[in-house]
């Protein structure tokens, strides 16, 4: 019994395009599903060290929802690289200014 493990090669991978409408869907569930597709784990030829993922286009990012009080409480932090350069924005501000970065 000499069964060999299949290893995908980068030139053998067919990349597809997915259109994801996130209007009215919870942010965390949508984000994990998109990550699953980007990594390629939905394909039978998934190989961890090869990019087997597909392309994803997200529409209606400004209409994504959060459950409970998270919309008012969630903060996004980043650092500018300068001393004392920590910045923050609330979820509501992020949706108004850059909704694609929330996803």
C-alpha positions in Angstrom: 0.0 0.0 0.0 2.0 3.0 -1.3 -0.6 5.8 -1.2 1.0 9.1 -1.9 -0.1 12.4 -0.5 -1.2 14.9 -3.2 0.6 18.2 -3.2 -0.8 20.9 -5.3 1.5 22.9 -7.6 1.1 26.6 -8.2 0.8 26.1 -12.0 -2.0 23.5 -11.6 -4.4 25.7 -9.5 -7.5 27.2 -11.1 -8.4 30.5 -9.4 -12.0 31.6 -9.4 -13.7 34.9 -8.6 -16.3 35.1 -5.9 -18.8 38.0 -5.4 -19.8 38.3 -1.8 -22.7 40.6 -0.8 -22.3 41.3 3.0 -25.5 43.5 3.4 -27.2 42.6 6.6 -24.8 39.8 7.6 -22.7 39.6 10.8 -19.2 40.9 10.4 -17.4 38.0 12.0 -19.1 35.2 10.1 -18.6 36.9 6.8 -15.0 37.6 7.5 -14.3 34.0 8.5 -16.0 32.7 5.3 -14.0 35.1 3.1 -10.8 34.1 4.8 -11.7 30.4 4.1 -12.1 31.2 0.4 -8.9 33.3 0.2 -6.8 30.5 1.8 -8.3 27.9 -0.5 -9.5 25.5 2.3 -12.8 24.9 0.4 -11.0 23.1 -2.4 -10.1 19.4 -2.3 -6.6 20.1 -3.6 -5.8 22.4 -0.6 -2.1 22.4 0.3 -1.0 24.6 3.2 2.3 25.9 1.6 0.7 26.7 -1.9 -1.6 29.6 -2.7 -4.7 27.6 -3.6 -7.1 30.4 -2.7 -9.5 32.3 -5.0 -10.3 35.9 -5.5 -13.0 37.7 -3.5 -14.9 40.9 -4.3 -17.0 42.3 -1.5 -19.9 44.6 -2.1 -22.1 46.5 0.3 -19.4 46.6 2.9 -21.0 49.7 4.5 -24.1 47.6 5.3 -22.4 44.9 7.4 -23.9 44.5 10.9 -22.6 43.8 14.4 -24.8 42.1 17.0 -25.5 43.5 20.5 -23.7 46.7 21.6 -20.6 46.0 19.5 -21.3 48.8 17.0 -21.0 51.4 19.8 -18.2 49.7 21.7 -15.9 48.4 19.0 -12.7 50.4 18.4 -10.0 50.0 15.7 -6.4 50.8 16.8 -3.3 51.5 14.7 0.1 53.0 15.3 1.6 55.7 13.0 5.2 54.7 13.8 6.0 57.9 15.7 6.3 58.2 19.5 2.8 58.5 21.0 1.3 57.8 17.6 -1.5 55.4 18.7 -4.7 56.2 16.9 -8.2 54.9 17.3 -11.5 55.0 15.5 -14.9 53.6 16.4 -16.8 51.2 14.3 -19.3 53.8 13.3 -16.6 56.2 12.1 -14.9 53.4 10.1 -18.1 52.5 8.4 -18.6 56.2 7.4 -15.1 56.8 6.2 -13.6 53.5 5.0 -16.1 50.6 5.1 -13.8 48.3 3.1 -11.2 48.3 5.9 -13.8 46.9 8.4 -13.9 43.7 6.4 
